Amino acid sequence: MRKIAVILLAFVLSQTGFTREFHVSVHGSDDNDGSLSNPLRMISAAAQLAQPGDVITVHEGTYRERITPPRGGLSDSERIVYQAAEGEEVIIKGSEIVDSWQNFMGDVWKATIPNSFFGEVNPYKELIEGDWFTDKGRPHHTGAVYLNGKSLFETHLLERVLNPEPYPEARDKESSLFTWFCESDEKNTYIYANFHGKNPNEELVEINVRNSCFYPDKPGCNYITIRGFRLCQAATQWAAPTAEQIGLIGTHWSKGWIIENNVISDSRCSGITLGKDRKTGHNVWSNDPSKDGATHYNEVILRALKAGWSRESIGSHIVRNNTISNCGQTGICGSLGAVFSRIENNHIYDIWTKRQFTGAEMAGVKIHASIDMVIRNNRIHNAGRGIWMDWMAQGTRITGNLCYDNTTDDLFVEVNHGPFLVDNNLFLSEISLRDWSEGGAYAHNLLTGHIFNRPELNRSTPYHEAHSTELAGVTQIRGGDDRFYNNIMIGNGEIPDNIPQGNEKNSEGVRGFGLWVYNVREHSIHTGGNVYFNGAQPYYEEYTPLLLSDQKPEAKIVEEGENVFLHIFLNDDLKQAGASLVTTERLGQARIPKLRYENADGSPLVIDADYFGEKRDEDAPTPGPFEHLSQGSLKLRVW
């Protein structure tokens, strides 16, 4: 009877255009009307009632549920907003507490859990799998075990719970001694965990139960806002670009979401997904290995276009001011569904730190088809790979990001034809840039690591009409056709022997400090105003590069509480580079798509502000990310 009343109320509200604010409290009841004085108990109950224009305000407490919104809003001004009450801590968890542990042997305890506890999918029977996933020769489950909020390391052998050894590839080897193992039969799931002297029945021990915290079960739930929550502990599956991508929060092939001011952590795979649907293909390469993965993905793109993949129906999301950590695969990822979106002011760290499994889809931010996207002012560190733009980075702008302590690289641009722009970034890891693309423009960046450049002749990848998802063609990556203006590159004090001088074109990858790695590319690059410190070397055709090989800027990141400082030694020599303003006119056209480097709305761009947003000198801008610098040893707050 109550369900009929709820459906009737929802219908009446939708017909009248009347908007409401629904309140949810851990002290409420789903029999209430959702008013402030009579709040609902479950966020999911409010989701069933909310209509376009409505607001769901959730009050302090922990909510163990997956919110599956049945509908979205109608426009940017008629959204459905899910928000934490101001000043109150609201936690949404995909886990449940287990407090019925039995001592098994020594520090190892055992929990027996009925399979019915997990609902439709048991994360301790479900294996992580999918296209481009690498299991390193052992099974991995989507489940997880947490001791006082910290996740333990899964092992595939009970012996390694009884006698744990440090996992050699883990970034935190001491934590890798806290291990768990699971097995199941027709009735029960059994979890064994080594808690190293702690009694799990006296501590907070949780296990993943739900595969997401907030995710629609159908595409097209548009214009939803998620604001101010802490969301954690979900049994997410591997998010391949050729699969439906279910994250701890996910947009599921929708348009116009705003995900802001949240704290997101402990997703088994991905934190936020801006990904595609299942109908256009789900792990198609694994299911049909007779064709290579690139061919399969090109076919997925064609199916997506037939299904209406366009600016009008997909993407245009905003992901901002979130803190994302402790995810096994990515902080933010998206395949096709992130087009025309903005990812800005997020702090993303401790991604892929366990290193127990791997694959070709792991990064702080991993996007396929970043068409007209802006990725701006994010801090990304200890993420394995920082930012990975894979296929169809066209009209993309990557600006003002701080990347450091990333063991793979800070920025990987893979098989893109351009035009895309990378400006005012701090890339401070061992490999600053991995460039397997062409048609990129790099301006006013600070690079303290290697550049690794190579062509890609074994795959043909798409390029598009201007500011559109419509295909214009597919071709290989021959290499070159990049622009490098007004960058600072810092070497390690060594100048490589036998630097090729342009007549030694090859298809091999080349790695080193500075732009000499492009000397062997088929197509020329365009350069000017760059500064090379401590042995970094210029492009062989670069006109009057500024070589300061005897100077060591000693760039170093220092974290002090919530603040991050760059320590660096610089002086007025930078002004000798003869830098000039970077504009659409100066950058020209990318060779393959024959498109200009311009803003997403088609207007000309000009890089007239620095990392801090300060105005650049229009006649003689300073190379690197910072326009106004004093001389000598500097301490710059960069976050």
Buried (B, 14 or more C-beta within 10 A) or exposed (E): EEEEEBEEBBEEBBEEEEBBBBBBBBEBEBEBEBEEEEBBBBBBBBBBBBBBBBBBBBBBBEBBBBBBBBBBBBEEEBBBBBBBBEEEBBBBBBBBEBEEBEEBEEBBBBBEBEBEEBEEEBBBBBBBBBBBBEBEEEEBBBBBBBBEEEBBBBBBEBEBBBEBEEBEEBBBEEBBBBBBBBEBEEEBBBBBBBBEEBEBBEEEBBBBBBBBBBBBEEBBBBBBBBBBBBBBBBBBBBBBBBBBBBBBBBBBBBBBBBBBBBBBBBBBBBBBBBBBBBEBBBBBBBEEEEEEBBBBBBBBBBBBBEBEBBBEBBBBBBBBBBBBBBBBBBBBBBBBBBBBBBBBBBBBBBBBBBBBBBBBBBBBBBBBBBBBBBBBBBBBBBBBBBBBBBBBBBBBBBBBBBBBBBBBBBBBBBBBBBBBBBBBBBBBBEBBBBBBBBBBBBBBBBBBBBBBBBBBEEBBBBBBEBBBBEBBEBBBBBBBBBBBBBBBBBBBEEBBEEBBEBEEBEBEBBBBBBBBBBBBBBBBBBBBBBBBBBBBBBBBBBEEBBBBBEBBBEBEBEEEEEEBBBBBBBBEEBBEBBBBBBBBEBBBBBBBBEBBBBBBEEEEBBBBBBBBEEEBBEEEBBBBBBBEBEEEEBEBEBB
